[in-house]
Amino acid sequence: MSQQFYISGVNFDQSIPVMDREQIDMLLMIDDGDDDSATLVQELFGLFQSEGSDKFKNLDVVCAANDIQALRKIVHFVAGSAGNLGLARLSGFYRGIEQAIDHGKLTDLTQCATPIQTAFREACEAFAAEFSV
């Protein structure tokens, strides 16, 4: 895991694999393993990247303004999508951010934008490399 994933007050299981192969295999089996399932995974990944990038457009502003609830909404949305796509570590990291906010352990967001974006980018790069998308 990158050192950039660190945010003070946020705890998550750093041994979580980057990808949950069982979740990804379930996506691939949706169409009984034919070529359409690979196309479906590519489409879902493209949608994930697009929606995630869209959510992060205002991330720097949200963090600079210390808007905790806006940040929670952003990471909640992306964590769910990441989990559905099989990006287990990213989902775990973002769920850790949610929990830190919920428990009052994350109150200063000034250092959050970079690790949040780095985690997203690295997860997308790993998925793209694994599935040649």
C-alpha positions as CSV (number, residue, x, y, z in Angstrom):
1,M,0.0,0.0,0.0
2,S,1.2,3.5,-0.8
3,Q,2.3,5.7,2.0
4,Q,-0.1,8.3,0.4
5,F,-3.0,6.2,1.6
6,Y,-2.4,7.4,5.2
7,I,-4.8,9.8,6.7
8,S,-4.5,10.6,10.5
9,G,-7.4,9.1,12.4
10,V,-8.4,6.7,9.6
11,N,-8.0,3.0,10.2
12,F,-8.6,0.2,7.8
13,D,-7.2,-3.3,7.2
14,Q,-4.2,-2.6,5.0
15,S,-3.9,-6.3,4.2
16,I,-7.1,-6.2,2.1
17,P,-6.2,-7.3,-1.5
18,V,-6.4,-4.6,-4.2
19,M,-9.1,-6.7,-5.9
20,D,-11.7,-9.1,-4.6
21,R,-11.5,-11.9,-7.3
22,E,-14.7,-13.5,-6.1
23,Q,-16.6,-10.3,-6.6
24,I,-15.1,-9.8,-10.1
25,D,-15.7,-13.5,-11.0
26,M,-19.4,-13.0,-10.1
27,L,-19.5,-10.0,-12.5
28,L,-17.9,-12.2,-15.2
29,M,-20.4,-14.9,-14.7
30,I,-23.4,-12.7,-15.1
31,D,-23.5,-13.6,-18.8
32,D,-22.4,-17.2,-18.3
33,G,-18.8,-16.4,-19.2
34,D,-19.3,-15.4,-22.8
35,D,-17.5,-12.5,-24.4
36,D,-20.3,-10.2,-23.3
37,S,-19.3,-10.5,-19.6
38,A,-15.8,-9.1,-20.3
39,T,-17.6,-6.2,-22.2
40,L,-19.9,-5.7,-19.2
41,V,-16.9,-5.5,-16.8
42,Q,-15.2,-3.0,-19.1
43,E,-18.4,-0.9,-19.3
44,L,-18.9,-1.0,-15.5
45,F,-15.3,0.0,-15.0
46,G,-15.6,2.9,-17.4
47,L,-18.7,4.1,-15.6
48,F,-16.9,3.7,-12.2
49,Q,-14.0,5.8,-13.5
50,S,-16.2,8.5,-14.9
51,E,-18.5,8.8,-11.9
52,G,-15.6,8.7,-9.5
53,S,-13.7,11.4,-11.4
54,D,-16.9,13.5,-11.5
55,K,-17.4,13.1,-7.7
56,F,-13.7,14.2,-7.1
57,K,-14.0,17.4,-9.2
58,N,-14.7,19.4,-6.1
59,L,-12.7,17.3,-3.7
60,D,-10.0,19.9,-3.2
61,V,-12.6,22.6,-2.4
62,V,-14.5,20.3,-0.1
63,C,-11.3,19.4,1.9
64,A,-10.1,23.0,2.0
65,A,-13.5,24.1,3.3
66,N,-13.4,21.2,5.8
67,D,-16.8,20.1,4.7
68,I,-16.9,16.8,6.5
69,Q,-20.4,15.8,5.4
70,A,-19.7,16.5,1.7
71,L,-16.5,14.4,1.9
72,R,-18.5,11.6,3.6
73,K,-21.0,11.6,0.7
74,I,-18.2,11.5,-1.8
75,V,-16.3,8.6,-0.3
76,H,-19.5,6.7,0.6
77,F,-20.7,6.7,-3.1
78,V,-17.3,5.7,-4.4
79,A,-16.7,3.1,-1.7
80,G,-20.0,1.3,-2.6
81,S,-19.2,1.4,-6.3
82,A,-15.7,0.2,-5.7
83,G,-16.9,-2.7,-3.6
84,N,-19.4,-3.7,-6.3
85,L,-16.7,-3.7,-8.9
86,G,-14.3,-5.8,-6.7
87,L,-11.9,-3.0,-5.8
88,A,-11.7,-4.2,-2.2
89,R,-8.8,-2.1,-0.9
90,L,-10.2,1.1,-2.2
91,S,-13.6,0.3,-0.8
92,G,-12.0,-0.6,2.6
93,F,-10.0,2.6,2.7
94,Y,-13.0,4.8,1.9
95,R,-15.2,2.9,4.4
96,G,-12.4,3.7,6.9
97,I,-12.7,7.4,6.1
98,E,-16.5,7.2,6.6
99,Q,-16.1,5.5,10.0
100,A,-13.5,8.0,11.1
101,I,-15.9,10.8,10.2
102,D,-18.8,9.0,12.0
103,H,-16.7,8.5,15.1
104,G,-15.3,12.0,15.2
105,K,-11.7,10.9,14.5
106,L,-11.4,12.8,11.3
107,T,-12.1,16.4,11.7
108,D,-9.3,18.1,9.7
109,L,-9.7,17.4,6.0
110,T,-6.8,19.6,4.8
111,Q,-4.5,16.6,4.1
112,C,-7.2,14.2,2.7
113,A,-7.6,15.1,-1.0
114,T,-4.2,13.7,-2.1
115,P,-4.5,10.2,-0.5
116,I,-8.1,9.9,-1.6
117,Q,-7.3,10.7,-5.2
118,T,-4.1,8.6,-5.1
119,A,-6.0,5.5,-3.8
120,F,-8.6,5.9,-6.5
121,R,-6.0,6.3,-9.3
122,E,-4.0,3.3,-8.1
123,A,-7.1,1.1,-7.9
124,C,-8.1,2.1,-11.4
125,E,-4.6,1.5,-12.7
126,A,-4.5,-2.0,-11.1
127,F,-7.9,-2.9,-12.5
128,A,-7.1,-1.6,-16.0
129,A,-3.8,-3.6,-16.0
130,E,-5.5,-6.8,-14.8
131,F,-8.3,-6.7,-17.3
132,S,-6.6,-4.8,-20.2
133,V,-9.1,-2.0,-20.2
